[in-house]
Amino acid sequence: MSEEMQVEEAKPNQIDLLMAEENVPDYVKETVERSGKNPMSLFSELYVQLTSEVPTFEFYVRNQNDGTAKFYCSTELDGERIEGSTKSKKKEAKLSCALKGLAVVLKHVSESVIPEVKFEENTTFFRVAPRAHLCEIL
């Protein structure tokens, strides 16, 4: 099974636990809930809408003193490096990175793209952005 399929099949309660562990901002949690999508899929989709490119994820292994290995994942958006937390599983490291990336993408959208968005058109961002976050934007 491909890594992407494994990430897509992450159970919702695992995602909720990871969001709590990562102290994900409420507007990111609400965006994920409203979208009904896996955070990895949502991050990738919004990233593509902002950059017209697919995000590239880099994985790093950190060997532990007890002989085990942990992973962390990173990506980049407009020159800003986005790093997830160190996790014992590669797919959890990628989800961590995607959750942190969603916070960056949503802030980037609110600061840079909103003046160009036509609100009468149904865009993915408009459908999934939390109302409270949109109020901050407007």
C-alpha positions as a Markdown table, in Angstrom:
| # | Residue | x | y | z |
|---|---|---|---|---|
| 1 | Met | 0.0 | 0.0 | 0.0 |
| 2 | Ser | 1.4 | 3.4 | -0.9 |
| 3 | Glu | 2.3 | 5.9 | 1.8 |
| 4 | Glu | -0.3 | 8.4 | 0.4 |
| 5 | Met | -3.1 | 5.7 | 0.7 |
| 6 | Gln | -1.9 | 5.0 | 4.3 |
| 7 | Val | -2.2 | 8.6 | 5.2 |
| 8 | Glu | -5.6 | 8.8 | 3.5 |
| 9 | Glu | -6.8 | 5.9 | 5.6 |
| 10 | Ala | -5.8 | 7.4 | 8.9 |
| 11 | Lys | -8.8 | 7.0 | 11.3 |
| 12 | Pro | -10.6 | 10.2 | 12.3 |
| 13 | Asn | -9.9 | 9.6 | 16.0 |
| 14 | Gln | -6.2 | 9.2 | 15.3 |
| 15 | Ile | -6.3 | 12.6 | 13.5 |
| 16 | Asp | -8.2 | 14.1 | 16.5 |
| 17 | Leu | -5.6 | 12.8 | 18.9 |
| 18 | Leu | -2.8 | 14.1 | 16.8 |
| 19 | Met | -4.5 | 17.5 | 16.5 |
| 20 | Ala | -4.8 | 17.7 | 20.3 |
| 21 | Glu | -1.2 | 16.6 | 20.8 |
| 22 | Glu | 0.1 | 19.1 | 18.3 |
| 23 | Asn | -1.9 | 22.0 | 19.8 |
| 24 | Val | -3.4 | 22.8 | 16.4 |
| 25 | Pro | -5.2 | 26.2 | 16.3 |
| 26 | Asp | -9.0 | 26.1 | 16.5 |
| 27 | Tyr | -9.4 | 27.7 | 13.0 |
| 28 | Val | -7.3 | 24.8 | 11.6 |
| 29 | Lys | -9.4 | 22.2 | 13.4 |
| 30 | Glu | -12.6 | 23.8 | 12.3 |
| 31 | Thr | -11.4 | 24.0 | 8.7 |
| 32 | Val | -10.5 | 20.3 | 8.7 |
| 33 | Glu | -13.9 | 19.4 | 10.3 |
| 34 | Arg | -15.9 | 21.5 | 7.9 |
| 35 | Ser | -14.0 | 20.1 | 4.9 |
| 36 | Gly | -14.6 | 16.5 | 5.8 |
| 37 | Lys | -11.2 | 15.8 | 4.4 |
| 38 | Asn | -8.1 | 14.3 | 5.7 |
| 39 | Pro | -5.7 | 17.1 | 6.8 |
| 40 | Met | -3.1 | 15.8 | 4.3 |
| 41 | Ser | -5.5 | 16.0 | 1.4 |
| 42 | Leu | -6.8 | 19.4 | 2.4 |
| 43 | Phe | -3.3 | 20.8 | 2.8 |
| 44 | Ser | -2.2 | 19.5 | -0.6 |
| 45 | Glu | -5.3 | 20.9 | -2.3 |
| 46 | Leu | -4.9 | 24.4 | -0.8 |
| 47 | Tyr | -1.2 | 24.3 | -1.4 |
| 48 | Val | -1.8 | 23.6 | -5.1 |
| 49 | Gln | -4.5 | 26.4 | -5.3 |
| 50 | Leu | -1.9 | 28.9 | -3.9 |
| 51 | Thr | 1.2 | 27.8 | -5.8 |
| 52 | Ser | 0.0 | 25.8 | -8.8 |
| 53 | Glu | 2.5 | 23.1 | -7.6 |
| 54 | Val | 2.2 | 19.9 | -5.6 |
| 55 | Pro | 3.9 | 20.1 | -2.2 |
| 56 | Thr | 7.1 | 18.2 | -1.9 |
| 57 | Phe | 7.7 | 16.5 | 1.5 |
| 58 | Glu | 11.1 | 15.6 | 2.8 |
| 59 | Phe | 11.6 | 13.0 | 5.5 |
| 60 | Tyr | 14.4 | 12.8 | 8.0 |
| 61 | Val | 15.3 | 10.0 | 10.3 |
| 62 | Arg | 16.5 | 10.7 | 13.9 |
| 63 | Asn | 18.1 | 7.8 | 15.5 |
| 64 | Gln | 17.3 | 7.5 | 19.2 |
| 65 | Asn | 19.6 | 6.4 | 22.0 |
| 66 | Asp | 17.6 | 3.2 | 22.5 |
| 67 | Gly | 18.3 | 2.1 | 18.9 |
| 68 | Thr | 14.9 | 3.1 | 17.5 |
| 69 | Ala | 14.3 | 5.7 | 14.8 |
| 70 | Lys | 11.9 | 8.6 | 14.7 |
| 71 | Phe | 10.9 | 10.6 | 11.7 |
| 72 | Tyr | 10.1 | 14.2 | 11.0 |
| 73 | Cys | 8.8 | 15.7 | 7.8 |
| 74 | Ser | 9.1 | 19.1 | 6.2 |
| 75 | Thr | 7.9 | 21.1 | 3.2 |
| 76 | Glu | 8.3 | 24.6 | 2.0 |
| 77 | Leu | 5.8 | 27.4 | 1.0 |
| 78 | Asp | 7.1 | 30.6 | -0.5 |
| 79 | Gly | 10.5 | 30.1 | 1.0 |
| 80 | Glu | 9.1 | 29.3 | 4.5 |
| 81 | Arg | 10.1 | 25.9 | 5.8 |
| 82 | Ile | 7.2 | 24.0 | 7.5 |
| 83 | Glu | 8.3 | 21.2 | 9.9 |
| 84 | Gly | 6.2 | 18.7 | 11.6 |
| 85 | Ser | 6.9 | 17.2 | 15.0 |
| 86 | Thr | 9.2 | 14.1 | 15.4 |
| 87 | Lys | 7.1 | 11.0 | 15.4 |
| 88 | Ser | 7.7 | 7.2 | 15.6 |
| 89 | Lys | 5.8 | 6.6 | 12.3 |
| 90 | Lys | 6.4 | 8.2 | 8.9 |
| 91 | Lys | 2.7 | 8.8 | 8.2 |
| 92 | Glu | 2.3 | 10.5 | 11.6 |
| 93 | Ala | 5.2 | 12.8 | 10.8 |
| 94 | Lys | 3.6 | 13.7 | 7.5 |
| 95 | Leu | 0.3 | 14.4 | 9.1 |
| 96 | Ser | 2.0 | 16.6 | 11.7 |
| 97 | Cys | 3.6 | 18.5 | 8.9 |
| 98 | Ala | 0.3 | 18.9 | 7.0 |
| 99 | Leu | -1.4 | 20.2 | 10.2 |
| 100 | Lys | 1.3 | 22.8 | 10.7 |
| 101 | Gly | 1.2 | 23.5 | 7.0 |
| 102 | Leu | -2.6 | 24.2 | 7.1 |
| 103 | Ala | -2.0 | 26.9 | 9.7 |
| 104 | Val | 0.6 | 28.5 | 7.4 |
| 105 | Val | -1.6 | 28.1 | 4.3 |
| 106 | Leu | -4.7 | 29.6 | 5.9 |
| 107 | Lys | -2.7 | 32.6 | 7.3 |
| 108 | His | -1.1 | 33.0 | 3.9 |
| 109 | Val | -4.5 | 33.0 | 2.2 |
| 110 | Ser | -5.8 | 35.5 | 4.7 |
| 111 | Glu | -2.9 | 37.9 | 4.2 |
| 112 | Ser | -2.2 | 37.5 | 0.5 |
| 113 | Val | -4.9 | 36.0 | -1.6 |
| 114 | Ile | -8.2 | 37.2 | -0.2 |
| 115 | Pro | -8.3 | 40.5 | -2.1 |
| 116 | Glu | -8.1 | 38.5 | -5.3 |
| 117 | Val | -10.9 | 36.0 | -4.3 |
| 118 | Lys | -14.3 | 36.6 | -5.8 |
| 119 | Phe | -16.6 | 35.6 | -3.0 |
| 120 | Glu | -19.6 | 34.9 | -5.3 |
| 121 | Glu | -17.7 | 32.0 | -6.7 |
| 122 | Asn | -17.5 | 28.7 | -4.8 |
| 123 | Thr | -13.9 | 28.0 | -4.1 |
| 124 | Thr | -12.5 | 25.3 | -1.9 |
| 125 | Phe | -11.2 | 27.9 | 0.5 |
| 126 | Phe | -14.6 | 29.6 | 0.7 |
| 127 | Arg | -16.3 | 26.3 | 1.5 |
| 128 | Val | -13.9 | 25.2 | 4.1 |
| 129 | Ala | -12.6 | 28.3 | 5.8 |
| 130 | Pro | -14.1 | 28.7 | 9.3 |
| 131 | Arg | -16.5 | 31.6 | 9.6 |
| 132 | Ala | -14.6 | 33.1 | 12.5 |
| 133 | His | -11.4 | 33.1 | 10.4 |
| 134 | Leu | -13.2 | 34.8 | 7.5 |
| 135 | Cys | -14.5 | 37.5 | 9.8 |
| 136 | Glu | -10.9 | 38.2 | 10.8 |
| 137 | Ile | -10.0 | 38.4 | 7.1 |
| 138 | Leu | -12.9 | 40.7 | 6.2 |
